[in-house]
């Protein structure tokens, strides 16, 4: 993923990601965006590379992933009782893997 490879602090907003997806008409808060990011994160998590959707954030406000990110993590068996700590841990996993690929 270019965002993770080519940027020392890789984050992308939902709206910027939606603009980059050109094969379907997708809006930032479209339910399909959550489904797409969820499937990607499930696969990456299963492979031990971290939840790739950790890089996708709301550009207004707190610059954090959506509530759905943390709900999915919990469904995957992760401890999200300290959301900031979990977010940083996942971000580090993803950054470490993709920075070397």
VMD Tcl script that draws the C-alpha trace (Angstrom):
set ca {
  {0.00 0.00 0.00}
  {1.58 3.25 -1.16}
  {0.35 5.26 1.83}
  {2.27 3.02 4.23}
  {5.34 2.62 2.03}
  {6.05 6.17 0.94}
  {5.26 8.23 3.99}
  {7.00 8.32 7.37}
  {3.66 9.12 9.09}
  {1.16 7.36 6.86}
  {-2.46 8.29 7.35}
  {-5.18 8.83 4.79}
  {-8.61 10.31 5.32}
  {-11.76 8.45 4.37}
  {-12.51 11.17 1.79}
  {-9.03 10.98 0.22}
  {-9.26 7.20 0.05}
  {-12.71 7.41 -1.56}
  {-11.26 9.72 -4.23}
  {-8.50 7.22 -4.99}
  {-10.93 4.33 -5.47}
  {-12.04 4.82 -9.04}
  {-13.45 1.43 -10.03}
  {-16.67 2.07 -8.09}
  {-18.48 5.22 -7.00}
  {-17.73 5.25 -3.29}
  {-18.29 8.06 -0.80}
  {-16.31 8.47 2.45}
  {-19.20 7.45 4.72}
  {-20.65 4.85 2.36}
  {-21.47 1.58 4.13}
  {-19.45 -0.21 1.44}
  {-16.31 1.68 2.56}
  {-16.63 0.07 5.98}
  {-17.19 -3.35 4.44}
  {-14.16 -2.95 2.16}
  {-11.88 -1.74 4.97}
  {-13.20 -4.45 7.27}
  {-12.40 -7.24 4.81}
  {-8.92 -5.85 4.20}
  {-8.27 -5.57 7.93}
  {-9.56 -9.07 8.64}
  {-7.18 -10.49 6.04}
  {-4.19 -8.45 7.19}
  {-4.89 -9.28 10.85}
  {-5.10 -13.01 10.03}
  {-1.70 -12.76 8.33}
  {-0.21 -11.04 11.40}
  {0.45 -7.73 9.65}
  {-1.94 -5.60 11.70}
  {-5.24 -4.03 10.71}
  {-4.39 -2.00 7.61}
  {-7.41 0.23 8.11}
  {-5.57 1.77 11.08}
  {-4.20 4.20 8.48}
  {-7.64 5.50 7.48}
  {-8.84 8.36 9.66}
  {-11.46 11.07 9.89}
  {-9.70 14.23 8.74}
  {-11.88 16.50 10.84}
  {-11.61 16.35 14.58}
  {-9.37 13.81 16.27}
  {-7.76 12.16 13.20}
  {-8.63 8.68 14.51}
  {-10.09 5.64 12.78}
  {-13.84 5.26 13.00}
  {-15.69 3.53 15.80}
  {-16.07 0.60 13.40}
  {-12.29 0.06 13.44}
  {-12.31 -0.54 17.19}
  {-15.47 -2.68 17.01}
  {-13.83 -4.91 14.39}
  {-10.68 -5.18 16.51}
  {-12.78 -6.31 19.44}
  {-14.55 -8.86 17.22}
  {-11.10 -10.14 16.20}
  {-10.27 -10.75 19.85}
  {-8.14 -7.67 20.46}
  {-8.18 -5.77 23.74}
  {-9.35 -2.26 22.87}
  {-10.04 -1.10 26.42}
  {-7.33 1.54 25.92}
  {-8.18 2.74 22.40}
  {-5.21 5.12 21.98}
  {-2.74 2.41 23.04}
  {-4.36 -0.16 20.75}
  {-4.39 2.29 17.85}
  {-0.68 3.03 18.31}
  {0.15 -0.66 18.59}
  {-1.70 -1.50 15.36}
  {-0.20 1.52 13.60}
  {3.28 0.32 14.59}
  {2.58 -3.22 13.30}
  {1.35 -1.92 9.97}
  {4.15 0.64 9.65}
  {6.83 -1.93 10.48}
  {5.56 -4.46 7.95}
  {4.83 -2.12 5.05}
  {7.96 0.02 5.50}
  {10.06 -3.03 4.60}
  {7.95 -4.36 1.73}
}
mol new
graphics top color blue
foreach p $ca { graphics top sphere $p radius 0.5 }
foreach p [lrange $ca 0 end-1] q [lrange $ca 1 end] { graphics top cylinder $p $q radius 0.2 }
display resetview
